[in-house]
Amino acid sequence: MGEQHRCRIRLAVFDVDGVLLPIRSSWGYIHERLGTREASRLNYRLFMEGRIGYWEWMFLDTLAWIEARPGITRWDLEQLFESIPVGEDAREAVRILREAGIEAALVSGGVDVAVARVARELGIRHWVSPALAFDPWGRLVPGGEPRLEADRKDRAVLSLARRLGYTMREVAFVGDSRWDLRGMREACLAVAVNPHDPHVEQEADYVARDLVDAAYFILEHSTAWRAGRRRPGR
């Protein structure tokens, strides 16, 4: 998290689970739908105790899904998320930023099937998340590719910004949970939306009422705002 007055935001990076989607965890959502919550709790504990790495955590979670529903496919997983809406406030927030020339991107520890859908619906081109693995027939196989480790979003934010040609003074991060803290600290501007961890509230530069409020706060620290834009109602 940087000093607000030094920020000139051009890239707004959003977490997905709990921020753009009204579920805390897309991994947990699948476990709930497939009846594998006990396996989920065990795997989480093993990871938090340092007894397994992130790839092993992915492997054990996806293995539990396959054992619960043999032959489960990418399309089955996509269907599970169909009833989870991308809210109008998310659409409006991205529109506000886009009209001001601020690019939006996603950095999420969530399931890539869900993250890809959010990116598609919001017209966001750049996103990073752990990738599930499928065979040539679209059937889920255990494991995947940990393109992002949930507790190291700082690396993903820095890598994404560099790839897109932005300095960290030009990056804002919007998150809600302890998994977002490193990403928030790496960015110049940290915004919390629907936080469910006191550490997130304490470390954020701003705790937004909703995503539209977050978008206008980011705008206040952008070149566009300094050129004379005004927040509605202010």
C-alpha positions as CSV (number, residue, x, y, z in Angstrom):
1,M,0.0,0.0,0.0
2,G,1.5,3.3,-1.0
3,E,1.0,7.0,-0.3
4,Q,-2.2,8.2,-1.8
5,H,-0.9,11.6,-2.9
6,R,1.8,10.0,-5.0
7,C,-0.7,7.8,-7.0
8,R,-1.7,8.5,-10.6
9,I,-3.9,5.5,-11.2
10,R,-4.2,4.1,-14.7
11,L,-4.8,0.4,-13.8
12,A,-7.5,-0.9,-11.3
13,V,-6.9,-4.5,-10.3
14,F,-9.9,-6.3,-8.8
15,D,-10.1,-9.5,-6.8
16,V,-13.2,-11.5,-7.9
17,D,-14.6,-13.7,-5.1
18,G,-16.4,-11.5,-2.6
19,V,-15.7,-8.4,-4.7
20,L,-17.2,-8.9,-8.2
21,L,-19.1,-12.1,-7.3
22,P,-21.3,-12.4,-4.2
23,I,-19.5,-15.5,-2.9
24,R,-16.5,-15.6,-0.6
25,S,-14.8,-18.4,-2.4
26,S,-15.5,-20.0,-5.8
27,W,-13.5,-23.0,-4.6
28,G,-15.7,-23.2,-1.5
29,Y,-18.8,-22.8,-3.6
30,I,-17.9,-25.9,-5.7
31,H,-17.1,-27.8,-2.5
32,E,-20.5,-26.9,-1.1
33,R,-22.4,-27.8,-4.3
34,L,-20.6,-31.2,-4.6
35,G,-20.8,-32.1,-1.0
36,T,-17.0,-32.1,-0.4
37,R,-16.7,-29.5,2.4
38,E,-15.0,-31.9,4.8
39,A,-12.2,-32.5,2.2
40,S,-12.0,-28.8,1.7
41,R,-11.5,-28.1,5.4
42,L,-8.8,-30.8,5.7
43,N,-7.0,-29.5,2.6
44,Y,-7.1,-25.9,3.9
45,R,-5.7,-26.9,7.2
46,L,-2.8,-28.9,5.6
47,F,-1.9,-25.8,3.5
48,M,-2.1,-23.4,6.4
49,E,0.1,-25.6,8.5
50,G,2.7,-25.7,5.7
51,R,2.3,-29.5,5.2
52,I,1.4,-29.1,1.5
53,G,2.2,-26.5,-1.1
54,Y,-0.3,-24.6,-3.3
55,W,-0.2,-27.1,-6.2
56,E,-0.9,-30.0,-3.8
57,W,-3.8,-28.0,-2.4
58,M,-5.2,-27.6,-5.9
59,F,-4.6,-31.3,-6.6
60,L,-6.4,-32.5,-3.4
61,D,-9.4,-30.1,-3.9
62,T,-9.9,-31.1,-7.6
63,L,-9.4,-34.8,-6.7
64,A,-12.2,-34.5,-4.2
65,W,-14.5,-33.0,-6.8
66,I,-13.7,-35.8,-9.3
67,E,-14.3,-38.5,-6.6
68,A,-17.7,-36.8,-5.8
69,R,-18.8,-36.5,-9.4
70,P,-16.7,-38.8,-11.7
71,G,-16.3,-37.4,-15.2
72,I,-17.1,-33.8,-14.2
73,T,-16.4,-31.5,-17.0
74,R,-15.5,-27.8,-17.6
75,W,-19.1,-27.3,-18.8
76,D,-20.5,-28.8,-15.6
77,L,-18.4,-26.4,-13.6
78,E,-19.5,-23.5,-15.7
79,Q,-23.1,-24.5,-15.1
80,L,-22.5,-24.4,-11.3
81,F,-21.7,-20.7,-11.6
82,E,-24.5,-19.7,-13.9
83,S,-26.8,-18.8,-11.0
84,I,-24.1,-16.5,-9.4
85,P,-24.7,-13.0,-10.9
86,V,-22.2,-10.4,-11.8
87,G,-23.8,-7.4,-10.1
88,E,-24.9,-4.2,-11.8
89,D,-22.5,-2.2,-9.5
90,A,-19.6,-4.2,-10.9
91,R,-20.7,-3.3,-14.4
92,E,-21.1,0.3,-13.5
93,A,-17.8,0.6,-11.7
94,V,-15.9,-0.8,-14.7
95,R,-17.8,1.5,-17.0
96,I,-16.9,4.5,-14.9
97,L,-13.2,3.6,-14.9
98,R,-13.1,2.7,-18.6
99,E,-14.7,6.1,-19.6
100,A,-12.0,7.8,-17.5
101,G,-9.3,5.9,-19.4
102,I,-8.5,3.6,-16.4
103,E,-8.0,0.0,-17.4
104,A,-9.5,-2.8,-15.3
105,A,-7.9,-6.2,-14.7
106,L,-8.5,-9.2,-12.4
107,V,-6.1,-10.9,-10.1
108,S,-7.9,-13.7,-8.3
109,G,-7.2,-16.9,-6.4
110,G,-10.6,-18.2,-7.5
111,V,-11.5,-20.9,-10.0
112,D,-10.5,-19.8,-13.5
113,V,-13.8,-21.0,-14.9
114,A,-15.6,-18.4,-12.8
115,V,-12.9,-15.7,-13.3
116,A,-13.0,-16.1,-17.1
117,R,-16.8,-15.7,-17.0
118,V,-16.6,-12.4,-15.0
119,A,-13.9,-11.1,-17.3
120,R,-16.0,-11.9,-20.4
121,E,-19.1,-10.3,-19.0
122,L,-17.3,-7.1,-17.9
123,G,-15.2,-6.9,-21.1
124,I,-12.0,-7.2,-19.2
125,R,-9.1,-8.5,-21.3
126,H,-6.4,-9.1,-18.7
127,W,-6.8,-11.5,-15.8
128,V,-4.8,-14.0,-13.7
129,S,-6.0,-16.9,-11.6
130,P,-5.0,-20.5,-10.9
131,A,-5.9,-22.7,-14.0
132,L,-7.8,-26.0,-13.7
133,A,-6.7,-28.9,-15.9
134,F,-8.9,-30.8,-18.3
135,D,-8.4,-33.7,-20.6
136,P,-9.0,-33.5,-24.4
137,W,-12.7,-34.3,-23.8
138,G,-13.1,-31.5,-21.3
139,R,-13.1,-33.7,-18.2
140,L,-11.5,-32.3,-15.1
141,V,-8.2,-33.9,-14.1
142,P,-6.6,-33.5,-10.6
143,G,-4.1,-30.6,-10.2
144,G,-3.8,-27.7,-12.5
145,E,-1.5,-24.8,-13.0
146,P,-1.0,-22.4,-10.0
147,R,-0.5,-19.3,-12.2
148,L,-1.3,-17.3,-9.0
149,E,-0.9,-18.5,-5.5
150,A,-3.8,-17.2,-3.4
151,D,-1.5,-15.7,-0.7
152,R,1.0,-14.1,-3.1
153,K,-1.1,-11.7,-5.2
154,D,1.6,-9.2,-4.9
155,R,3.7,-11.1,-7.4
156,A,0.7,-11.4,-9.8
157,V,-0.1,-7.6,-9.5
158,L,3.5,-6.6,-10.1
159,S,3.9,-9.0,-13.1
160,L,0.6,-7.9,-14.7
161,A,1.5,-4.2,-14.3
162,R,4.9,-4.7,-15.8
163,R,3.4,-6.7,-18.7
164,L,0.9,-3.9,-19.4
165,G,3.5,-1.1,-19.1
166,Y,2.3,0.4,-15.8
167,T,4.4,1.5,-12.8
168,M,3.1,0.6,-9.4
169,R,2.3,4.3,-8.7
170,E,-0.3,3.8,-11.4
171,V,-2.0,0.7,-9.9
172,A,-4.9,0.4,-7.5
173,F,-6.0,-2.9,-5.9
174,V,-9.6,-3.7,-4.8
175,G,-10.0,-6.6,-2.4
176,D,-11.9,-8.0,0.5
177,S,-10.0,-10.7,2.4
178,R,-6.7,-11.6,4.0
179,W,-5.6,-13.2,0.8
180,D,-5.6,-9.8,-0.8
181,L,-3.4,-8.1,1.7
182,R,-0.1,-8.6,-0.2
183,G,-1.7,-7.4,-3.4
184,M,-3.0,-4.3,-1.6
185,R,0.4,-3.5,-0.2
186,E,2.1,-3.9,-3.6
187,A,-0.3,-1.4,-5.2
188,C,-0.1,2.3,-4.8
189,L,-3.8,2.6,-3.7
190,A,-5.6,-0.1,-1.7
191,V,-9.4,-0.2,-1.6
192,A,-11.5,-2.6,0.5
193,V,-15.0,-3.6,-0.6
194,N,-17.2,-5.8,1.6
195,P,-14.2,-6.6,3.8
196,H,-14.6,-9.6,6.2
197,D,-11.2,-9.3,7.9
198,P,-10.3,-6.4,10.2
199,H,-6.7,-6.4,8.9
200,V,-8.1,-5.5,5.4
201,E,-10.0,-2.6,6.8
202,Q,-6.9,-1.4,8.8
203,E,-4.5,-1.6,5.8
204,A,-6.8,-0.2,3.1
205,D,-6.5,3.4,2.1
206,Y,-10.3,3.5,1.8
207,V,-13.2,1.2,2.7
208,A,-15.8,1.6,0.0
209,R,-19.6,1.3,0.5
210,D,-19.8,-0.6,-2.8
211,L,-18.0,-1.0,-6.1
212,V,-19.2,2.3,-7.6
213,D,-18.0,4.1,-4.5
214,A,-14.6,2.3,-5.0
215,A,-14.5,3.4,-8.6
216,Y,-15.0,7.0,-7.8
217,F,-12.3,6.9,-5.1
218,I,-9.9,5.4,-7.6
219,L,-10.9,8.1,-10.0
220,E,-10.0,10.8,-7.5
221,H,-6.4,9.5,-7.6
222,S,-6.2,9.4,-11.4
223,T,-5.1,11.8,-14.1
224,A,-8.7,12.1,-15.3
225,W,-10.0,13.3,-11.9
226,R,-7.2,15.9,-11.7
227,A,-8.3,17.1,-15.1
228,G,-11.6,18.2,-13.5
229,R,-14.1,15.3,-13.2
230,R,-16.5,15.4,-10.3
231,R,-18.0,12.7,-8.1
232,P,-21.8,12.7,-8.3
233,G,-23.3,14.1,-5.2
234,R,-20.1,15.7,-4.0
